Amino acid sequence: MRGACNLTVTTRRVAIVKIERVFAMNRRSWWPLLALGLCGALPASTGPLSRNATELSVAAVARDAAVEVTAHAVLFVPAELIWRTLTDYEHLAQFVPGIASSRVLERRGSESIVEQEGGARFLIFFYPIRVTLRSDEHPYQGIDVHLLQGNLRRLDGRYQLQSRPDGSTELTWRGLIEPEQPLPRFVRTTLMRKTVSDQFSGMVREIERRATADSATGPGLP
């Protein structure tokens, strides 16, 4: 029994060393979410939900070198409030984990060019990120997000809003993300899912906070 335990411990240590070597070789190739654009069989870490949100879930599936991510929540708040939060690009760093700065470089009608900087953490590792995104807005319906430049090979995603008969709104993010450098599938999928889960949950919590503030002080106030 003792020999079996020692073998298990040794195997785990070897696996950790191999993962560390992979990350060391690919340190500069980390990819972000996107609060815009923003991860598979592990449960999502969403934190506590208020009465304004239910059914929050995040899932990820490997697609060749990319990861297909779907995040979903049902919110009992007006679609207008959700829209204001999603498009508050200049303040994303205040409530989306992993984003240190977010600024609008240019606006052209319903199109916004957004630059984001930040990082992603996993165990003892930290990965700096920098991307420039194009956000195509369809008011109160959806936002299409595409990578213009940065340390990703591909990012195509969409936020979708759908009103329901009971007065709630479905918020869904679905995207295909491919890192600049290849990583083992289980590492790539797990890390992407965790990052998107954290960031999507941060977005939902901010929507809930604003809904509570609106009910106390009146609509439209931060």
C-alpha positions in Angstrom: 0.0 0.0 0.0 2.8 2.4 0.9 4.6 1.7 -2.4 1.4 2.4 -4.3 1.0 5.7 -2.5 4.6 6.7 -3.2 4.1 5.8 -6.9 1.0 8.0 -7.0 2.7 11.0 -5.4 5.7 10.6 -7.8 3.4 10.4 -10.8 1.6 13.6 -9.7 4.9 15.4 -9.3 6.1 14.4 -12.7 2.8 15.6 -14.2 3.1 19.0 -12.5 6.7 19.3 -13.7 5.6 18.6 -17.3 2.8 21.2 -17.0 5.2 23.8 -15.6 7.6 23.2 -18.6 4.8 23.6 -21.1 3.8 26.9 -19.5 7.4 28.1 -19.3 7.7 27.5 -23.1 4.4 29.2 -23.8 4.5 32.1 -21.3 4.1 34.7 -24.0 1.2 33.0 -25.7 -1.5 33.4 -23.2 -5.0 34.3 -24.4 -7.7 36.4 -22.7 -11.4 36.2 -22.5 -12.9 39.0 -23.2 -15.1 40.5 -21.0 -16.1 40.9 -24.4 -14.8 38.5 -25.2 -14.4 36.4 -23.1 -14.1 28.0 -20.9 -14.4 20.8 -20.0 -16.0 19.0 -17.4 -15.2 20.9 -14.3 -17.9 22.8 -12.4 -18.0 26.6 -12.9 -16.8 28.8 -10.0 -19.5 31.4 -10.1 -19.8 32.6 -6.5 -23.2 33.3 -4.8 -26.0 34.6 -7.0 -28.7 37.0 -5.9 -32.4 36.8 -6.5 -31.7 38.7 -9.8 -29.8 35.8 -11.5 -30.3 32.0 -11.9 -29.0 29.2 -14.1 -25.5 30.5 -14.5 -23.3 27.9 -16.3 -20.1 27.8 -18.3 -18.9 25.0 -20.6 -16.0 24.5 -23.0 -15.2 22.0 -25.7 -11.8 21.6 -27.6 -12.1 22.2 -31.3 -8.7 21.2 -32.8 -6.3 23.9 -31.6 -9.1 26.2 -30.4 -11.6 26.1 -27.5 -15.3 26.7 -28.0 -16.8 28.4 -25.0 -20.4 28.9 -24.0 -21.5 30.9 -20.9 -25.1 31.4 -20.0 -27.1 33.1 -17.3 -30.8 34.1 -16.8 -31.2 37.5 -15.2 -34.3 39.0 -13.8 -33.2 42.5 -14.7 -34.1 44.8 -17.7 -32.3 44.1 -21.0 -31.4 47.8 -21.1 -29.4 47.5 -17.9 -27.6 44.4 -19.1 -26.7 46.3 -22.3 -25.3 49.3 -20.4 -23.1 47.0 -18.5 -21.8 45.0 -21.5 -20.9 48.2 -23.4 -19.3 50.0 -20.5 -15.9 49.2 -22.0 -14.0 52.0 -20.1 -15.0 50.6 -16.7 -14.6 46.8 -17.4 -11.4 46.7 -15.3 -13.4 47.7 -12.2 -15.5 44.5 -12.2 -14.2 41.9 -14.6 -11.4 39.7 -13.1 -8.2 39.6 -15.1 -8.6 42.9 -16.9 -6.3 45.7 -15.7 -7.3 48.3 -18.3 -9.8 48.6 -21.0 -10.2 51.7 -23.3 -12.0 52.6 -26.4 -9.6 53.6 -29.2 -12.2 54.5 -31.7 -16.0 54.5 -32.3 -17.5 54.3 -35.8 -21.3 54.2 -35.6 -22.2 50.8 -34.0 -18.6 49.7 -34.1 -16.1 50.2 -31.2 -12.4 49.4 -31.2 -11.3 48.4 -27.7 -7.8 47.8 -26.3 -7.5 45.6 -23.2 -4.6 44.7 -21.0 -4.4 42.4 -18.0 -3.4 38.9 -17.1 -4.6 35.4 -16.3 -3.6 33.3 -13.2 -3.3 29.6 -12.8 -1.7 28.1 -9.7 1.6 30.0 -9.3 1.7 31.3 -12.9 0.8 34.8 -14.2 0.4 35.5 -17.9 0.3 39.1 -19.2 -2.2 39.8 -21.9 -2.8 42.5 -24.5 -5.5 42.5 -27.2 -7.3 44.9 -29.5 -10.9 43.9 -30.3 -13.6 45.1 -32.7 -17.1 45.2 -31.1 -20.0 45.3 -33.5 -23.1 46.3 -31.4 -26.7 45.4 -32.1 -28.5 47.4 -29.4 -30.4 45.2 -26.8 -29.8 42.1 -29.0 -26.2 41.2 -29.2 -22.5 42.2 -29.6 -20.2 40.5 -32.1 -16.5 40.5 -31.0 -13.5 39.9 -33.2 -9.8 40.0 -32.6 -7.8 42.6 -34.5 -4.4 42.1 -32.9 -2.8 40.6 -29.9 -1.5 37.3 -28.5 -4.3 35.2 -29.9 -4.5 33.4 -33.2 -8.3 33.6 -33.3 -11.2 35.1 -31.4 -14.7 35.1 -32.8 -17.5 35.4 -30.3 -20.9 36.9 -29.6 -22.9 38.1 -26.6 -26.6 37.4 -27.1 -29.5 38.9 -25.2 -33.0 37.2 -25.4 -36.1 38.4 -23.5 -38.3 35.7 -22.0 -42.1 35.7 -21.3 -41.5 35.7 -17.5 -39.8 39.1 -17.8 -36.2 37.7 -17.4 -33.4 38.0 -19.9 -31.1 35.3 -21.1 -27.5 36.4 -21.5 -25.3 34.1 -23.5 -21.6 34.3 -24.6 -20.4 31.9 -27.2 -17.0 32.1 -28.8 -14.2 30.2 -30.5 -10.7 31.1 -29.2 -7.4 29.8 -30.4 -4.1 30.7 -28.6 -1.0 31.9 -30.5 1.0 28.8 -29.5 -0.4 25.2 -29.1 -0.9 23.8 -25.6 -2.1 20.3 -24.5 -5.8 20.0 -24.9 -6.6 19.4 -21.2 -4.6 22.4 -20.1 -6.0 24.6 -22.8 -9.6 23.7 -22.2 -9.5 23.8 -18.4 -7.6 27.1 -18.3 -9.9 28.8 -20.8 -13.0 27.6 -19.1 -11.8 28.9 -15.7 -10.9 32.3 -17.1 -14.2 32.7 -18.9 -16.1 31.5 -15.9 -14.4 34.0 -13.6 -14.9 36.9 -16.1 -18.5 36.1 -17.1 -19.4 35.7 -13.4 -17.8 39.1 -12.7 -20.0 40.6 -15.4 -23.1 39.0 -14.0 -22.3 40.2 -10.5 -21.9 43.8 -11.8 -25.3 43.6 -13.6 -26.8 42.5 -10.3 -25.1 45.3 -8.4 -26.4 47.9 -10.8 -29.9 46.4 -10.7 -29.9 46.7 -6.9 -28.6 50.3 -7.1 -31.3 51.2 -9.7 -34.1 49.8 -7.4 -32.7 51.9 -4.6 -31.9 55.2 -6.3 -33.7 55.1 -9.7 -32.8 53.8 -13.1 -29.6 54.9 -14.9 -27.5 55.7 -11.9 -24.2 53.7 -11.5 
